[in-house]
Amino acid sequence: MQAGGGSSYKPRKPFPIDNGFGDPAVLRYSIHRDSHPTGKSPESNMNPAISKTLPAIGGRQLYDHFIEIARNRITTRQFDPDYEMPKEHYEMVLEAARHAPSGANAQPWHFIVIRDPEVKQEIADYFVAEQRLRASLKMKFPTPNYAGLATAPGFIVIVADFRYVKAFPMLKDDDSDLNKMYIENAERILLQSVAAATMSAHLAAAALGYNVWWVTAIGQQKAQEAMRPLLKVPDELAILDIMCFGPPLKEPYKRWKKSPEEIIHWDVFDRKNFPTDEELDIWIKEKRHKVMYKDASRID
Ligand SMILES: Cc1cc2nc3c(=O)[nH]c(=O)nc-3n(C[C@H](O)[C@H](O)[C@H](O)COP(=O)(O)O)c2cc1C
């Protein structure tokens, strides 16, 4: 997985910003009139007071574009090292993150854009060290190669402010079991909030034509402590994950996804697709490495 691995693949450049979707406002209205999936414009369902202040947001054609983006949000772990990420693309990606939902609208996140190649290299070194540590611990997890972090053109460190757990429902100064339950849920709310913002950013990057890489592998305390001073992150905050994006170095591949039948339940949970613990262990042993590193068409 080293850079420049002899592939004849030519990295594709991101779509130009004006990619033919046309002016969003014009598109919005023509979609609503002609092709909303219900056959009815969402505007006609809207409270007239609201529709004066909020723009209409969707329609079948926009959904089709969106689902194309969602399907083509694909992980790559090696990017074109020569590509320079325009500042504007960072701003566009983070604009999507900024609008994400969050518990109590707390927006408990910060985004550090890393442009200095030496800093990228230093962060990559932490990950490669972690990769080696995991191998020596015999975790049997198929840890990927993190060397590609050093040359990722788009590189954003995502920082969470866990102090905001206090903004979510819990009792004050109470260490009862009841409150532990609320605190645990508050932490989940916070993590889900930051994940929502991260996902929005990933989709925006995919919409610009980039491949992405969501990296969480160094949440451990030791790595946090090493990275904080490098990025001048206050002690109160947690470095949660890293988002890389850019044109891929080699042709990316679409990974296996579960079918709708396997994951969608109508009205009640259908146990048909509920694996036993034993089946799950077998899946981890025999399938996990394939679904992580192989094209969907090569999963038996
Ligand atoms: C919460 C989360 C954590 C992840 N952590 C890592 C990580 O630490 N290292 C890594 O290489 N990939 C990581 N990934 C990427 C997944 O491996 C990848 O999304 C998955 O294999 C599916 O591939 P796809 O993104 O191409 O659909 C993470 C993804 C998510 C959503």
The ligand as a Gaussian input file, in Angstrom:
#p B3LYP/6-31G(d) Opt

LIG

0 1
 C      -16.997000       5.201000      12.959000
 C      -16.035000       4.727000      11.907000
 C      -14.739000       4.426000      12.269000
 C      -13.796000       4.053000      11.311000
 N      -12.498000       3.883000      11.694000
 C      -11.575000       3.573000      10.777000
 C      -10.209000       3.513000      11.150000
 O       -9.824000       3.767000      12.285000
 N       -9.326000       3.162000      10.191000
 C       -9.696000       2.908000       8.899000
 O       -8.837000       2.625000       8.078000
 N      -10.985000       2.986000       8.510000
 C      -11.934000       3.318000       9.420000
 N      -13.250000       3.457000       9.036000
 C      -13.633000       3.226000       7.633000
 C      -14.288000       1.860000       7.460000
 O      -13.331000       0.834000       7.505000
 C      -15.052000       1.846000       6.111000
 O      -16.036000       2.831000       6.135000
 C      -15.711000       0.474000       5.872000
 O      -14.732000      -0.507000       5.631000
 C      -16.698000       0.492000       4.713000
 O      -16.101000       0.933000       3.524000
 P      -16.704000       2.151000       2.685000
 O      -16.467000       3.403000       3.518000
 O      -15.918000       2.181000       1.389000
 O      -18.150000       1.907000       2.490000
 C      -14.193000       3.881000       9.965000
 C      -15.512000       4.184000       9.604000
 C      -16.417000       4.618000      10.555000
 C      -17.805000       5.014000      10.138000

